[in-house]
Amino acid sequence: MRTYKPKKNVQHKAYHTDRFYVAPTLAKIDPSTDEVFSKDLKLVEKNFSVEEAYIQNNHLVIYVKPTDIYKVLELLKDSCKYQMLIELSAIDFVEQSNEFEIFYQLLSLTKKKRIRLKTKISADDKKIKSVCDLYKSANWAEREAYDMFGIKFVSHPNLKRILMPDDWYDHPLLKTYPVEGDESASWYEVDKIYGKEYRDIVGPELRDPAYIDRLDSKRFIKIKHEVPYGAEISETPTNMMSEYQEEKGVFLVRKLRRAKSKILKKRR
């Protein structure tokens, strides 16, 4: 058995435990072993300060300063023929080093090579120059990074949330963000649709996607029947299906008969 570890306030910090599989790190290969990557790297090193460079999983990985990101990308696009930015995102290392790592995944259609350009920015500032005017695909990717991590891309033409509502509080992919959302997340739809004064009447949003209460008449998750809002429901609604089966049946699967089903008093 694993040693017991206290789990009080575990959402107040970023952490990982032995409950999760940690994949082994892939080998880092010297860029000089690849003629194309070696030539591209030398061109970058000639013009900018490279903090680290290696080949990993057939990708050339280059770390540069955040102030050089725009110019390095410009060089890779114009002089090294990396025409496509296929991915741009961030990784939260705030707990370890108070930094975010931002990566730019580039593809050269002519060379059939990929470069992953990386940089680190302070979690206190969370700002870096936008590259939208270099790569059009950066537009939505930068908006997503802003939405999920709160990173600001300076000079972005329309830096606003892209997945969450405009008035959403905080950024959901931060490791310190509660797994089931904070108070604002629990009450967002109720506050938005009805107003905060209806919290006691409607109740918080159910955060367990596996739970369905067939007698519920307030949260609109009823099975196969409709009732007025807040109405009292008899133990066995007359218009509720008592047998369940897909059309034409399912091989080796018996029809579910509600009369023979067992309802647990407590979830396992």
Protein Blocks (a to p, Z undefined) as FASTA:
>chain_A
ZZdddfehklmpccddfkbccddddddddfklpmklmmmmmmmmmmmccfbdcdeehiac
ddddfklmmmmmmmmmmmnopabcfbdcdddfklmnopacdddddddfklopacdddddd
dfklopacdfklmpmklmmmmmmmmmmnopacehiablccfkbcfklgcjfkbcklcfko
pfklmmmmmmmmnopklmmmnopadfbfkbccfkbcklopaghiacdehiacdfbdfkbc
fbdcdehiaehiacddfklpccdfbdZZ
